[in-house]
Amino acid sequence: MRVVVNGAAGKMGSEVCKAVHSSPDLHLVGGVDPTGRGLLTGVRTFTDLEEALEITSTDVVVDFTTPEVVRLSMETCLAHNVPMVIGTTGLSATEMKEWQVRALQENWKAIIAPNFAIGAVLMMKYAQEAVAFFEHAEIIEYHHAQKLDAPSGTALRTRRLMLEVHDKEIPIHSVRLPGLVAHQEVILGLPGQTLTIRHDSNNRESFMPGVLLAIRQLPNIRGVVIGLEHILFTDI
């Protein structure tokens, strides 16, 4: 599969470039960065996604940018009928539902996930299962100081999954500090006891197995799939 990475010079984008480049079944054909900063040796850098799609015959675009950028990127990829793997957070639940409808109508596909770490997906699943037995729960998420959105997409997704099982107030607390990467704990309480479910990503390499899995599963999906759990735990 021929892959273009949008946001290729960013912290996550550069890690995706290395992971794709090292995978024997994937081919990194380009990266997009508005500054034109260079990527890996021999990989072409574009300043515009439209140009990249016209030149590279891309099979999939991986996007780790910003909410403003990814909205335009999705329109561009839809127009070119190029599937996407999206790790950019900040899109509202309403926007994602609208994209699910559009994708089915226009025969386009994408996988959108707030977190690609396998352990984080399991943390969300276990929190969803556990909340049925607890009257009180809170979420604390910790991220690096440069993270733009708060609460994080992972925390919002976790709460949404938990509310599907038990409708209650679940506060989210956001911490932004240097030295952190991505961490989250769900604390559930009953009289005399608490249960804490925690996941830590100590480097961005932790997200790469999930990103590569999403790329490889794109041919098997229909429309827009939201959440990596739909690939890990169910038949597509």
Short mmCIF file of the C-alpha atoms (twelve columns), coordinates in Angstrom:
data_MODEL
# 
_entry.id   MODEL 
# 
loop_
_atom_site.group_PDB 
_atom_site.id 
_atom_site.type_symbol 
_atom_site.label_atom_id 
_atom_site.label_alt_id 
_atom_site.label_comp_id 
_atom_site.label_asym_id 
_atom_site.label_seq_id 
_atom_site.Cartn_x 
_atom_site.Cartn_y 
_atom_site.Cartn_z 
_atom_site.pdbx_PDB_model_num 
ATOM 1   C CA . MET A 1   0.000   0.000  0.000  1 
ATOM 2   C CA . ARG A 2   1.248   3.451  -0.963 1 
ATOM 3   C CA . VAL A 3   1.075   5.841  1.995  1 
ATOM 4   C CA . VAL A 4   1.220   9.633  2.312  1 
ATOM 5   C CA . VAL A 5   1.577   11.110 5.803  1 
ATOM 6   C CA . ASN A 6   -0.086  14.473 6.398  1 
ATOM 7   C CA . GLY A 7   1.628   16.380 9.186  1 
ATOM 8   C CA . ALA A 8   4.764   14.410 8.435  1 
ATOM 9   C CA . ALA A 9   7.205   16.720 10.220 1 
ATOM 10  C CA . GLY A 10  5.249   16.750 13.492 1 
ATOM 11  C CA . LYS A 11  6.040   14.549 16.476 1 
ATOM 12  C CA . MET A 12  3.479   11.888 15.615 1 
ATOM 13  C CA . GLY A 13  3.792   12.298 11.850 1 
ATOM 14  C CA . SER A 14  7.536   11.739 11.848 1 
ATOM 15  C CA . GLU A 15  7.086   8.584  13.934 1 
ATOM 16  C CA . VAL A 16  4.462   7.326  11.460 1 
ATOM 17  C CA . CYS A 17  6.872   7.986  8.581  1 
ATOM 18  C CA . LYS A 18  9.547   5.843  10.219 1 
ATOM 19  C CA . ALA A 19  7.098   3.039  11.008 1 
ATOM 20  C CA . VAL A 20  5.657   2.936  7.483  1 
ATOM 21  C CA . HIS A 21  9.119   3.171  5.920  1 
ATOM 22  C CA . SER A 22  10.248  0.165  7.995  1 
ATOM 23  C CA . SER A 23  7.247   -2.014 7.055  1 
ATOM 24  C CA . PRO A 24  7.913   -4.385 4.140  1 
ATOM 25  C CA . ASP A 25  4.280   -4.383 2.978  1 
ATOM 26  C CA . LEU A 26  3.897   -0.578 2.999  1 
ATOM 27  C CA . HIS A 27  5.528   2.100  0.843  1 
ATOM 28  C CA . LEU A 28  5.967   5.680  2.066  1 
ATOM 29  C CA . VAL A 29  5.539   7.719  -1.114 1 
ATOM 30  C CA . GLY A 30  5.413   11.188 0.399  1 
ATOM 31  C CA . GLY A 31  4.847   13.449 3.344  1 
ATOM 32  C CA . VAL A 32  2.991   16.732 3.637  1 
ATOM 33  C CA . ASP A 33  4.186   19.626 5.773  1 
ATOM 34  C CA . PRO A 34  3.362   23.302 5.142  1 
ATOM 35  C CA . THR A 35  6.946   24.332 5.904  1 
ATOM 36  C CA . GLY A 36  8.389   21.896 3.364  1 
ATOM 37  C CA . ARG A 37  10.729  20.407 5.947  1 
ATOM 38  C CA . GLY A 38  12.495  17.304 4.699  1 
ATOM 39  C CA . LEU A 39  11.616  13.796 5.788  1 
ATOM 40  C CA . LEU A 40  13.467  10.533 5.389  1 
ATOM 41  C CA . THR A 41  16.110  10.337 2.687  1 
ATOM 42  C CA . GLY A 42  14.536  9.609  -0.674 1 
ATOM 43  C CA . VAL A 43  10.986  10.471 0.424  1 
ATOM 44  C CA . ARG A 44  9.425   13.477 -1.260 1 
ATOM 45  C CA . THR A 45  7.978   16.297 0.842  1 
ATOM 46  C CA . PHE A 46  4.969   18.311 -0.319 1 
ATOM 47  C CA . THR A 47  3.580   21.542 1.091  1 
ATOM 48  C CA . ASP A 48  0.064   20.748 -0.106 1 
ATOM 49  C CA . LEU A 49  -1.990  17.543 0.220  1 
ATOM 50  C CA . GLU A 50  -3.780  18.134 -3.084 1 
ATOM 51  C CA . GLU A 51  -0.455  18.144 -4.933 1 
ATOM 52  C CA . ALA A 52  0.699   15.023 -3.097 1 
ATOM 53  C CA . LEU A 53  -2.408  13.095 -4.129 1 
ATOM 54  C CA . GLU A 54  -2.138  14.186 -7.751 1 
ATOM 55  C CA . ILE A 55  1.500   13.103 -8.046 1 
ATOM 56  C CA . THR A 56  1.896   10.004 -5.873 1 
ATOM 57  C CA . SER A 57  -1.031  7.668  -6.724 1 
ATOM 58  C CA . THR A 58  -1.691  7.237  -3.014 1 
ATOM 59  C CA . ASP A 59  -3.627  4.316  -1.511 1 
ATOM 60  C CA . VAL A 60  -4.050  5.890  1.948  1 
ATOM 61  C CA . VAL A 61  -3.408  9.178  3.732  1 
ATOM 62  C CA . VAL A 62  -2.462  9.068  7.409  1 
ATOM 63  C CA . ASP A 63  -3.325  12.346 9.133  1 
ATOM 64  C CA . PHE A 64  -1.868  13.674 12.384 1 
ATOM 65  C CA . THR A 65  -2.408  17.419 12.087 1 
ATOM 66  C CA . THR A 66  -4.940  19.789 13.723 1 
ATOM 67  C CA . PRO A 67  -8.753  19.884 13.655 1 
ATOM 68  C CA . GLU A 68  -8.697  22.811 11.214 1 
ATOM 69  C CA . VAL A 69  -6.308  21.041 8.847  1 
ATOM 70  C CA . VAL A 70  -7.915  17.603 9.010  1 
ATOM 71  C CA . ARG A 71  -11.327 18.983 8.071  1 
ATOM 72  C CA . LEU A 72  -9.852  20.259 4.800  1 
ATOM 73  C CA . SER A 73  -7.829  17.070 4.357  1 
ATOM 74  C CA . MET A 74  -10.934 14.921 4.631  1 
ATOM 75  C CA . GLU A 75  -12.679 16.969 1.953  1 
ATOM 76  C CA . THR A 76  -9.616  16.645 -0.288 1 
ATOM 77  C CA . CYS A 77  -9.322  12.889 0.203  1 
ATOM 78  C CA . LEU A 78  -13.054 12.424 -0.332 1 
ATOM 79  C CA . ALA A 79  -12.817 14.322 -3.626 1 
ATOM 80  C CA . HIS A 80  -9.923  12.079 -4.732 1 
ATOM 81  C CA . ASN A 81  -11.528 8.919  -3.255 1 
ATOM 82  C CA . VAL A 82  -8.440  8.214  -1.140 1 
ATOM 83  C CA . PRO A 83  -9.072  6.465  2.216  1 
ATOM 84  C CA . MET A 84  -7.680  7.919  5.436  1 
ATOM 85  C CA . VAL A 85  -6.374  6.857  8.825  1 
ATOM 86  C CA . ILE A 86  -6.943  9.789  11.174 1 
ATOM 87  C CA . GLY A 87  -5.335  10.265 14.563 1 
ATOM 88  C CA . THR A 88  -6.043  13.983 14.772 1 
ATOM 89  C CA . THR A 89  -8.334  14.756 17.715 1 
ATOM 90  C CA . GLY A 90  -10.678 17.692 18.225 1 
ATOM 91  C CA . LEU A 91  -13.484 16.758 15.820 1 
ATOM 92  C CA . SER A 92  -16.863 16.848 17.531 1 
ATOM 93  C CA . ALA A 93  -19.115 13.814 17.871 1 
ATOM 94  C CA . THR A 94  -21.619 15.551 15.588 1 
ATOM 95  C CA . GLU A 95  -18.985 16.080 12.893 1 
ATOM 96  C CA . MET A 96  -17.926 12.447 13.001 1 
ATOM 97  C CA . LYS A 97  -21.518 11.233 12.711 1 
ATOM 98  C CA . GLU A 98  -22.015 13.514 9.704  1 
ATOM 99  C CA . TRP A 99  -18.891 12.069 8.105  1 
ATOM 100 C CA . GLN A 100 -20.149 8.535  8.687  1 
ATOM 101 C CA . VAL A 101 -23.291 9.385  6.716  1 
ATOM 102 C CA . ARG A 102 -21.382 11.137 3.918  1 
ATOM 103 C CA . ALA A 103 -18.850 8.341  3.605  1 
ATOM 104 C CA . LEU A 104 -21.530 5.725  3.011  1 
ATOM 105 C CA . GLN A 105 -23.327 7.965  0.528  1 
ATOM 106 C CA . GLU A 106 -20.148 8.702  -1.444 1 
ATOM 107 C CA . ASN A 107 -18.390 5.332  -1.056 1 
ATOM 108 C CA . TRP A 108 -15.464 6.721  0.903  1 
ATOM 109 C CA . LYS A 109 -13.736 5.170  3.895  1 
ATOM 110 C CA . ALA A 110 -11.663 6.183  6.894  1 
ATOM 111 C CA . ILE A 111 -10.637 4.977  10.322 1 
ATOM 112 C CA . ILE A 112 -10.697 7.676  13.017 1 
ATOM 113 C CA . ALA A 113 -9.201  6.833  16.393 1 
ATOM 114 C CA . PRO A 114 -8.477  9.096  19.375 1 
ATOM 115 C CA . ASN A 115 -5.746  6.693  20.489 1 
ATOM 116 C CA . PHE A 116 -3.833  4.036  18.541 1 
ATOM 117 C CA . ALA A 117 -2.053  2.438  21.515 1 
ATOM 118 C CA . ILE A 118 -3.379  -1.098 21.952 1 
ATOM 119 C CA . GLY A 119 -3.190  -0.793 25.737 1 
ATOM 120 C CA . ALA A 120 -5.226  2.430  25.677 1 
ATOM 121 C CA . VAL A 121 -7.964  0.734  23.668 1 
ATOM 122 C CA . LEU A 122 -8.023  -2.087 26.214 1 
ATOM 123 C CA . MET A 123 -8.160  0.466  29.044 1 
ATOM 124 C CA . MET A 124 -11.275 2.011  27.480 1 
ATOM 125 C CA . LYS A 125 -12.868 -1.416 27.020 1 
ATOM 126 C CA . TYR A 126 -12.223 -2.456 30.628 1 
ATOM 127 C CA . ALA A 127 -13.545 0.886  31.936 1 
ATOM 128 C CA . GLN A 128 -16.725 0.405  29.920 1 
ATOM 129 C CA . GLU A 129 -17.198 -3.058 31.408 1 
ATOM 130 C CA . ALA A 130 -16.395 -2.017 34.975 1 
ATOM 131 C CA . VAL A 131 -18.625 1.062  35.144 1 
ATOM 132 C CA . ALA A 132 -21.750 -1.112 35.306 1 
ATOM 133 C CA . PHE A 133 -20.754 -2.097 38.858 1 
ATOM 134 C CA . PHE A 134 -19.791 1.330  40.245 1 
ATOM 135 C CA . GLU A 135 -21.912 4.360  41.135 1 
ATOM 136 C CA . HIS A 136 -19.020 6.841  40.894 1 
ATOM 137 C CA . ALA A 137 -16.240 7.304  38.350 1 
ATOM 138 C CA . GLU A 138 -13.784 10.001 37.301 1 
ATOM 139 C CA . ILE A 139 -11.185 10.256 34.537 1 
ATOM 140 C CA . ILE A 140 -7.783  11.903 34.830 1 
ATOM 141 C CA . GLU A 141 -5.770  12.376 31.646 1 
ATOM 142 C CA . TYR A 142 -2.180  13.589 31.505 1 
ATOM 143 C CA . HIS A 143 -0.462  14.881 28.362 1 
ATOM 144 C CA . HIS A 144 2.581   16.840 27.260 1 
ATOM 145 C CA . ALA A 145 2.423   20.618 27.586 1 
ATOM 146 C CA . GLN A 146 2.100   21.187 23.815 1 
ATOM 147 C CA . LYS A 147 -1.160  19.247 23.432 1 
ATOM 148 C CA . LEU A 148 -3.752  21.686 22.106 1 
ATOM 149 C CA . ASP A 149 -7.056  20.070 23.079 1 
ATOM 150 C CA . ALA A 150 -8.381  19.400 26.560 1 
ATOM 151 C CA . PRO A 151 -10.004 17.109 27.507 1 
ATOM 152 C CA . SER A 152 -8.188  14.707 25.235 1 
ATOM 153 C CA . GLY A 153 -9.964  12.716 22.556 1 
ATOM 154 C CA . THR A 154 -9.176  9.536  24.470 1 
ATOM 155 C CA . ALA A 155 -10.805 10.839 27.652 1 
ATOM 156 C CA . LEU A 156 -13.907 11.982 25.797 1 
ATOM 157 C CA . ARG A 157 -14.152 8.646  23.991 1 
ATOM 158 C CA . THR A 158 -13.716 6.761  27.278 1 
ATOM 159 C CA . ARG A 159 -16.523 8.720  28.924 1 
ATOM 160 C CA . ARG A 160 -18.780 8.231  25.901 1 
ATOM 161 C CA . LEU A 161 -18.254 4.451  26.022 1 
ATOM 162 C CA . MET A 162 -18.867 4.351  29.784 1 
ATOM 163 C CA . LEU A 163 -22.081 6.371  29.467 1 
ATOM 164 C CA . GLU A 164 -23.415 3.805  27.012 1 
ATOM 165 C CA . VAL A 165 -23.464 1.372  29.955 1 
ATOM 166 C CA . HIS A 166 -24.239 3.611  32.942 1 
ATOM 167 C CA . ASP A 167 -25.700 7.116  32.564 1 
ATOM 168 C CA . LYS A 168 -24.111 9.245  35.295 1 
ATOM 169 C CA . GLU A 169 -21.814 12.206 35.805 1 
ATOM 170 C CA . ILE A 170 -18.204 11.297 34.960 1 
ATOM 171 C CA . PRO A 171 -15.885 14.289 35.447 1 
ATOM 172 C CA . ILE A 172 -12.703 14.582 33.383 1 
ATOM 173 C CA . HIS A 173 -9.577  16.244 34.767 1 
ATOM 174 C CA . SER A 174 -6.849  17.348 32.337 1 
ATOM 175 C CA . VAL A 175 -3.161  17.760 33.235 1 
ATOM 176 C CA . ARG A 176 -0.641  19.359 30.847 1 
ATOM 177 C CA . LEU A 177 2.998   19.170 31.922 1 
ATOM 178 C CA . PRO A 178 6.473   18.864 30.366 1 
ATOM 179 C CA . GLY A 179 7.860   15.341 30.645 1 
ATOM 180 C CA . LEU A 180 4.546   13.619 29.946 1 
ATOM 181 C CA . VAL A 181 3.550   11.897 26.694 1 
ATOM 182 C CA . ALA A 182 0.039   10.401 27.013 1 
ATOM 183 C CA . HIS A 183 -1.421  8.841  30.158 1 
ATOM 184 C CA . GLN A 184 -4.905  8.202  31.486 1 
ATOM 185 C CA . GLU A 185 -6.514  6.643  34.510 1 
ATOM 186 C CA . VAL A 186 -10.144 5.821  35.175 1 
ATOM 187 C CA . ILE A 187 -10.969 5.688  38.900 1 
ATOM 188 C CA . LEU A 188 -14.176 3.944  39.960 1 
ATOM 189 C CA . GLY A 189 -15.444 3.991  43.528 1 
ATOM 190 C CA . LEU A 190 -17.764 2.197  45.930 1 
ATOM 191 C CA . PRO A 191 -17.899 2.477  49.729 1 
ATOM 192 C CA . GLY A 192 -14.648 1.082  51.094 1 
ATOM 193 C CA . GLN A 193 -12.987 0.409  47.731 1 
ATOM 194 C CA . THR A 194 -11.727 1.897  44.474 1 
ATOM 195 C CA . LEU A 195 -10.697 0.415  41.151 1 
ATOM 196 C CA . THR A 196 -8.110  2.234  39.025 1 
ATOM 197 C CA . ILE A 197 -7.565  1.357  35.369 1 
ATOM 198 C CA . ARG A 198 -4.504  3.149  33.988 1 
ATOM 199 C CA . HIS A 199 -2.581  3.234  30.742 1 
ATOM 200 C CA . ASP A 200 0.750   4.948  30.032 1 
ATOM 201 C CA . SER A 201 2.317   5.742  26.684 1 
ATOM 202 C CA . ASN A 202 5.903   6.644  27.499 1 
ATOM 203 C CA . ASN A 203 6.893   7.343  23.898 1 
ATOM 204 C CA . ARG A 204 5.169   7.803  20.557 1 
ATOM 205 C CA . GLU A 205 6.394   4.458  19.287 1 
ATOM 206 C CA . SER A 206 3.612   2.951  21.421 1 
ATOM 207 C CA . PHE A 207 1.018   4.190  18.917 1 
ATOM 208 C CA . MET A 208 2.617   2.709  15.808 1 
ATOM 209 C CA . PRO A 209 1.305   -0.905 15.933 1 
ATOM 210 C CA . GLY A 210 -2.235  0.467  16.018 1 
ATOM 211 C CA . VAL A 211 -1.580  2.904  13.166 1 
ATOM 212 C CA . LEU A 212 -0.110  0.150  10.985 1 
ATOM 213 C CA . LEU A 213 -3.016  -2.151 11.857 1 
ATOM 214 C CA . ALA A 214 -5.499  0.535  10.790 1 
ATOM 215 C CA . ILE A 215 -3.700  1.080  7.480  1 
ATOM 216 C CA . ARG A 216 -3.750  -2.631 6.699  1 
ATOM 217 C CA . GLN A 217 -7.424  -2.992 7.649  1 
ATOM 218 C CA . LEU A 218 -8.678  -0.119 5.480  1 
ATOM 219 C CA . PRO A 219 -9.510  -2.360 2.496  1 
ATOM 220 C CA . ASN A 220 -11.846 -4.383 4.737  1 
ATOM 221 C CA . ILE A 221 -14.058 -1.593 6.073  1 
ATOM 222 C CA . ARG A 222 -17.055 0.374  4.803  1 
ATOM 223 C CA . GLY A 223 -17.617 4.036  5.514  1 
ATOM 224 C CA . VAL A 224 -16.050 5.742  8.529  1 
ATOM 225 C CA . VAL A 225 -15.080 3.554  11.493 1 
ATOM 226 C CA . ILE A 226 -14.608 5.464  14.756 1 
ATOM 227 C CA . GLY A 227 -12.394 3.804  17.342 1 
ATOM 228 C CA . LEU A 228 -9.698  1.171  16.997 1 
ATOM 229 C CA . GLU A 229 -11.753 -1.209 19.135 1 
ATOM 230 C CA . HIS A 230 -13.928 -1.990 16.121 1 
ATOM 231 C CA . ILE A 231 -10.866 -3.496 14.431 1 
ATOM 232 C CA . LEU A 232 -9.429  -5.219 17.482 1 
ATOM 233 C CA . PHE A 233 -12.549 -6.778 18.972 1 
ATOM 234 C CA . THR A 234 -15.096 -7.279 16.195 1 
ATOM 235 C CA . ASP A 235 -15.243 -8.719 12.721 1 
ATOM 236 C CA . ILE A 236 -15.384 -5.914 10.167 1 
# 
